[in-house]
Amino acid sequence: MMDGLAISMEQTIPEGLLTSRKLNELLVALTVKYCLNDEEEIVRSYYRRNVKKYLPLLEIRRDRNNNTMQCGENPYFVASLVDENGKSITAPRLN
């Protein structure tokens, strides 16, 4: 979990334990638990995107340049694939 540029919580999950879909769900769940203030924010985040009251707080954003995914505003959650030294690596493409 990032708060501005500071890491406020960190968890390492061994490779292969989560599918891409489950990782997305995990980012959303953590964002709901730690970042949203009330039920109205949660409900409005699930509205359809074209609805005026929709809040994009639970959208997963991908940064292909930095090989990361994130969810939330501030604070927000970031996920990336890293090696044993914590250096970001590119996920292999599966056929």
C-alpha positions as CSV (number, residue, x, y, z in Angstrom):
1,M,0.0,0.0,0.0
2,M,1.3,3.4,-1.0
3,D,0.5,6.6,0.8
4,G,1.9,9.3,-1.6
5,L,5.4,8.0,-2.3
6,A,5.8,6.2,1.0
7,I,5.2,2.4,1.3
8,S,2.8,1.9,4.3
9,M,2.3,-1.8,3.9
10,E,4.1,-4.5,1.9
11,Q,3.3,-8.2,1.2
12,T,5.3,-10.6,-1.0
13,I,3.3,-13.4,-2.6
14,P,5.3,-16.2,-4.2
15,E,5.0,-16.5,-8.0
16,G,2.3,-18.9,-9.2
17,L,-0.1,-18.6,-6.2
18,L,-2.4,-16.1,-7.9
19,T,-3.9,-15.9,-11.4
20,S,-4.0,-12.5,-13.0
21,R,-7.7,-12.3,-12.3
22,K,-7.3,-13.2,-8.6
23,L,-4.6,-10.5,-8.3
24,N,-7.0,-7.9,-9.7
25,E,-9.6,-9.1,-7.2
26,L,-7.1,-8.9,-4.4
27,L,-6.1,-5.3,-5.3
28,V,-9.8,-4.3,-5.3
29,A,-10.5,-6.0,-1.9
30,L,-7.5,-4.4,-0.3
31,T,-8.5,-1.0,-1.7
32,V,-12.0,-1.4,-0.3
33,K,-10.8,-2.4,3.1
34,Y,-8.1,0.2,3.6
35,C,-8.8,3.1,1.3
36,L,-12.6,3.7,0.9
37,N,-14.2,5.8,3.6
38,D,-17.9,4.7,3.5
39,E,-20.5,2.5,2.0
40,E,-21.5,5.2,-0.6
41,E,-18.0,5.2,-2.1
42,I,-18.0,1.5,-2.3
43,V,-21.4,1.3,-4.0
44,R,-20.7,4.2,-6.4
45,S,-17.4,2.5,-7.4
46,Y,-19.5,-0.5,-8.7
47,Y,-21.9,1.7,-10.8
48,R,-21.6,1.4,-14.6
49,R,-18.9,3.7,-15.9
50,N,-21.3,5.8,-17.9
51,V,-23.4,6.7,-14.9
52,K,-23.0,10.3,-13.6
53,K,-22.3,9.3,-10.0
54,Y,-19.8,6.6,-10.9
55,L,-16.5,6.7,-8.9
56,P,-13.4,5.1,-10.6
57,L,-11.9,4.2,-7.2
58,L,-11.8,0.5,-7.9
59,E,-10.5,0.4,-11.5
60,I,-7.3,-1.5,-12.1
61,R,-4.7,0.6,-13.9
62,R,-1.8,-1.0,-15.7
63,D,1.5,0.7,-16.3
64,R,3.3,-1.4,-18.9
65,N,6.4,0.8,-18.7
66,N,7.0,0.0,-15.0
67,N,5.3,-3.4,-15.2
68,T,2.8,-2.6,-12.4
69,M,-0.9,-2.6,-11.7
70,Q,-2.6,-0.3,-9.2
71,C,-5.9,0.3,-7.6
72,G,-7.2,3.2,-5.6
73,E,-6.2,6.9,-5.4
74,N,-4.3,7.9,-2.2
75,P,-3.7,5.7,-0.5
76,Y,-3.5,3.1,-3.2
77,F,-2.3,-0.5,-3.8
78,V,0.4,-1.4,-6.3
79,A,1.3,-4.9,-7.5
80,S,4.4,-5.9,-9.5
81,L,6.4,-9.0,-10.3
82,V,9.8,-8.8,-8.7
83,D,12.8,-11.1,-8.4
84,E,14.3,-12.3,-5.1
85,N,16.2,-8.9,-4.8
86,G,13.0,-6.9,-5.2
87,K,13.9,-5.7,-8.7
88,S,10.9,-5.5,-11.1
89,I,10.9,-8.1,-13.8
90,T,8.6,-8.7,-16.8
91,A,6.1,-11.5,-16.6
92,P,6.6,-14.3,-19.1
93,R,4.0,-14.5,-21.9
94,L,2.1,-17.8,-22.0
95,N,1.0,-19.3,-25.3
